[in-house]
Amino acid sequence: MPTRVYLDWNATTPLRPEARAAMVAAYDLIGNPSSVHAEGREARRVVEEARALLAAAVGALPRNVTFTSAGTEANALALSPGLRGPSGGPVERLLVSAVEHASVLAGGRFTGAAIGQIPVTRSGVVDLEHLRAQLKDGPPALVSIMAANNETGAIQPVAEAATIVHEAGGLLHVDAIQALGKIPFDIKTVGADLATFSAHKIGGPKGIGALVVAEGIAGLEPVLRGGGQEQSRRAGTENVAGIAGFGAAVKVALQALPEDAERMVTNRNRLENGVRGIAGATIFSSEVERLPNTVLFTAPGLKAETAVIGFDLEGIAVSSGSACSSGKVQPSHVLSAMGFDPTVAQGAVRLSLGWSTEPEDINRALEAWRKLGNSLLKT
C-alpha cells in the first residue's frame, strides 16, 4: 500500500525530531520552573533558553515573550483594550482585517461596537486606504492584520499598515502564525507592536503558543489570573516540555528557512501549473505575493467536501477552504470577504506543502486531481 501524502501543513506540521528530543528531555525534569531549588532552576533554564530562541528569531527581547497554551490564546491575550505604546494613549477600539483567523475575528476582550472590520481586495490583500479612512474616524485603535493568510497564502502589507496605524496614534497586532518558518519575520522590521506565534505550525508540539510585544508596550491585561508566571501576563505553571519543543523547532526552522522556502516554491509552482490544466481550475490570490507553500484552488461545479474525501481515498491529506461548525459546512469567510460567490467559496480546496514534501508527492497529488476532476465534474 502506497505511503500517504500529507499536504495539509497549514493546519499542522509533523513534529521535528529536534523538537521531540527536546520534549523527551524536558519530561524527565522534576522541578517546577517557579521553584528556587536546583530542580526548579533546571526547569527554568529550559524555559528561558526557549524564550531566548524565539525572541532572537523574531527580533524581540526575551522579557517580551509570553508563552501561552496556543496561538488562539496568544491572540486573545494580545487583543486587550487599554494597550498603550511609549508615546500614545490607550487604545479604545479594535479594527481587524476581514480575512483574519477566527480567534482574531472574535475580538479578544473587545466587544460589540468597539470591533470593526477592514475590507480586503479581490486578491485577498487588506485595503490600506480603507484602513486609513477608518483610523481617521474615531479614537485610537488596535489594528490586527495577519502576516499571511492561512487559506490563500496571501502575504499582507503589514509594514505599510504599521506606518499608517502609528501615524494615527494606534497600535498594530500581527498574527504571524503562518509566517514563521516560511518567510522572514522580524517584529522591528515590520513595525508590529504585538505578534503571535504557534509551535505546531513550524514542527513543534501542539498546545503551545506565544505572544511577543515590542519594547515599551504597556497595559496588557492577562486572560488568566493567579500566580505571577510569565511576568504576571499569563498565570499557570509553564508547559516546560511544550516550550522546550517550541524553542527547538524555532531554531531548526529558522536555520532551514532559505533552503526550505526555495524547495517549497519549486514544488508549489509545479503543483499549480498542473492543477490549472485540469477541469478549468483557478488559483486564488495567484496574482499577489504568497507563502511559498500554499495553493488554494477551485473548479466550476466543484464541491470541496467531496473533493477532500476523494483526495483522502487516494491517500492524500488536503483540506477545504470551508469551515465546519457543528457538522454544517459554511462558505469560507476569507473567500466571501474577497467578494466570491458562496458557491465558489464552498468549492475551494487547499493544498499546503512542507519541508519534507517531495516531487513524487506532487506527482501523486496531480494524478489524484486528474482522476477526481474527471469523475466529480462530469457534465
Order of alpha helices (4+ residues) and beta strands (2+ residues): beta-alpha-alpha-beta-alpha-beta-alpha-beta-alpha-beta-alpha-beta-alpha-beta-beta-alpha-beta-beta-alpha-beta-beta-beta-beta-alpha-alpha-beta-alpha
